[in-house]
């Protein structure tokens, strides 16, 4: 596993049954023997609203970060993701969303594979700006029909 994946898993494990966690950026960086910007990178790429999280960050004093998980029911979680995907999405962002879906039991392995294949770069052989826009529309439509 890459360091980013390890940090992400560690943070997700902190949630346990809680909907909110508070962490210190510097303490976490010290724990993983990395720079605080690595923690920032993980939080900004793996804990976005489109992935079911709200992040509040305060600078100074070690960088206090509050992360809230916003998933009540499968339908609420899916609608939250759909509303927060935006007009474009990259293939790697889809991978992160699908990983979270599998972790939380939102989709099974077969559904995740179908979502991945339908939104893959192999299928969408278009210019990047068109590809990411079409990928977002396809993913949203498929998620609406999962409910």
C-alpha positions, -999 to 999 in steps of 0.1 A, spaced: 0 0 0 11 36 -6 15 60 23 -16 79 12 -37 47 13 -23 38 48 -31 73 61 -66 72 46 -73 38 62 -60 50 96 -83 81 95 -113 60 84 -106 36 113 -108 65 137 -145 70 128 -155 36 143 -192 43 150 -187 81 152 -199 106 127 -172 131 135 -135 129 144 -110 156 153 -73 152 145 -41 172 147 -23 175 114 12 176 130 5 147 154 -7 126 125 23 135 104 46 126 133 28 93 137 34 84 100 68 100 99 58 122 70 53 159 63 21 177 72 14 184 36 11 146 30 -18 147 55 -33 177 37 -31 158 4 -49 127 18 -76 148 34 -82 170 3 -83 140 -21 -99 112 0 -123 131 23 -143 154 -1 -180 161 0 -184 140 -31 -171 111 -10 -195 117 19 -173 139 41 -172 175 53 -139 188 65 -132 218 87 -96 229 90 -80 254 113 -45 266 109 -20 271 137 -14 251 168 -7 219 149 -35 223 124 -68 211 140 -90 192 115 -126 181 120 -140 155 96 -177 147 95 -191 116 78 -225 123 62 -242 91 54 -274 81 71 -291 57 47 -279 42 15 -303 65 -4 -292 96 15 -256 87 10 -261 81 -28 -280 114 -32 -253 132 -13 -227 118 -36 -247 126 -67 -253 162 -57 -216 167 -49 -200 151 -80 -202 183 -100 -201 186 -138 -169 166 -142 -151 137 -125 -119 119 -133 -113 82 -134 -92 83 -102 -120 101 -84 -145 74 -95 -121 48 -81 -121 65 -47 -159 68 -46 -163 31 -56 -138 21 -29 -158 40 -4 -190 24 -17 -175 -11 -12 -163 -2 22 -197 10 34 -217 -17 16 -234 7 -8 -226 -15 -38 -214 -51 -41 -183 -61 -61 -203 -67 -93 -220 -33 -92 -187 -16 -85 -171 -33 -115 -199 -23 -138 -197 13 -125 -160 13 -131 -162 -2 -166 -189 21 -177 -169 52 -167 -134 40 -176 -111 58 -200 -111 27 -223 -148 34 -230 -147 71 -230 -121 77 -258 -127 115 -261 -108 147 -253 -102 150 -215 -127 179 -210 -155 160 -228 -145 127 -212 -147 139 -176 -180 156 -182 -196 126 -199 -181 104 -171 -199 125 -145 -232 123 -163 -230 85 -167 -220 80 -131 -248 102 -118 -274 84 -139 -261 50 -129 -261 60 -92 -297 73 -94 -307 39 -108 -290 20 -80 -316 32 -54 
